[in-house]
């Protein structure tokens, strides 16, 4: 029997997500496919024609669960910023990566799980709407996807790589190689991470729309 949060393929145990966390949400989705469905095809989904196949014709919505500074530094166009499991992480600006994350830790303002779910319900009341959860590397977004599924959302998918992603490695036989220089510039940097923003090079926005950003505690960033 497969372990919780995993699936069997022949004799190989496959993780349900890149962090091998338990899952109860529908499935994973790549950053590239999430971009095509939720951003590139915006305005081309018909929510009045009913369900057809897996998700019907409803436009998917990205819920970006990263902290406020991370969202401000760049996010998929139209993504809702509803942070989980923390709202804000405090660190000097000199210790923030270009994607807004704290590189050396820092005190956090935690997000209450029920407050998170309630905020999503307010932003996306129709629980049949396809939701793609997004974080920096695909870890926090798994936690959020599980919560939303438990709350009754029917089509929740986790964006596997996350917005910034992780270094890539390669397994050849029993030998693990990496991190890999994906862009072949001679250096291993964040540009080689496999996420939405870096190696995949998908479009993102730094424009702040009041209806999309999570305003509770936003003053910690905008003060």
FENKA-V580729 format. One record per residue. N is the residue number from 1. NEAR is the number of other ideal C-beta (glycine too) atoms within 8 Angstrom. Layout:
((N NEAR) (N NEAR))
//
This chain:
((1 2) (2 7) (3 6) (4 5) (5 10) (6 11) (7 6) (8 8) (9 5) (10 4) (11 2) (12 6) (13 7) (14 8) (15 9) (16 11) (17 13) (18 9) (19 9) (20 8) (21 10) (22 7) (23 11) (24 6) (25 13) (26 7) (27 6) (28 9) (29 11) (30 9) (31 15) (32 8) (33 8) (34 18) (35 13) (36 9) (37 12) (38 15) (39 13) (40 6) (41 10) (42 10) (43 5) (44 5) (45 10) (46 5) (47 7) (48 4) (49 7) (50 6) (51 8) (52 6) (53 5) (54 4) (55 9) (56 10) (57 10) (58 12) (59 12) (60 13) (61 13) (62 16) (63 16) (64 14) (65 13) (66 15) (67 12) (68 15) (69 12) (70 12) (71 16) (72 11) (73 9) (74 11) (75 12) (76 16) (77 10) (78 9) (79 14) (80 11) (81 12) (82 12) (83 14) (84 12) (85 9) (86 11) (87 12) (88 13) (89 13) (90 9) (91 11) (92 5) (93 5) (94 4) (95 9) (96 12) (97 9) (98 6) (99 12) (100 13) (101 13) (102 11) (103 7) (104 6) (105 5) (106 9) (107 5) (108 9) (109 11) (110 7) (111 11) (112 6) (113 9) (114 6) (115 8) (116 16) (117 11) (118 8) (119 10) (120 15) (121 9) (122 6) (123 9) (124 11) (125 6) (126 6) (127 8) (128 8) (129 12) (130 12) (131 16) (132 16) (133 17) (134 16) (135 14) (136 12) (137 12) (138 14) (139 11) (140 11) (141 14) (142 15) (143 11) (144 15) (145 15) (146 12) (147 12) (148 15) (149 12) (150 7) (151 10) (152 6) (153 12) (154 7) (155 11) (156 14) (157 15) (158 16) (159 18) (160 11) (161 14) (162 17) (163 19) (164 14) (165 15) (166 11) (167 10) (168 12) (169 9) (170 8) (171 8) (172 5) (173 4) (174 3) (175 6) (176 6) (177 8) (178 8) (179 8) (180 11) (181 10) (182 9) (183 7) (184 5) (185 6) (186 4) (187 5) (188 7) (189 5) (190 9) (191 9) (192 15) (193 12) (194 12) (195 16) (196 17) (197 12) (198 13) (199 12) (200 12) (201 5) (202 10) (203 6) (204 11) (205 8) (206 8) (207 5) (208 7) (209 6) (210 6) (211 4) (212 9) (213 12) (214 12) (215 6) (216 5) (217 10) (218 10) (219 6) (220 10) (221 9) (222 5) (223 4))
//
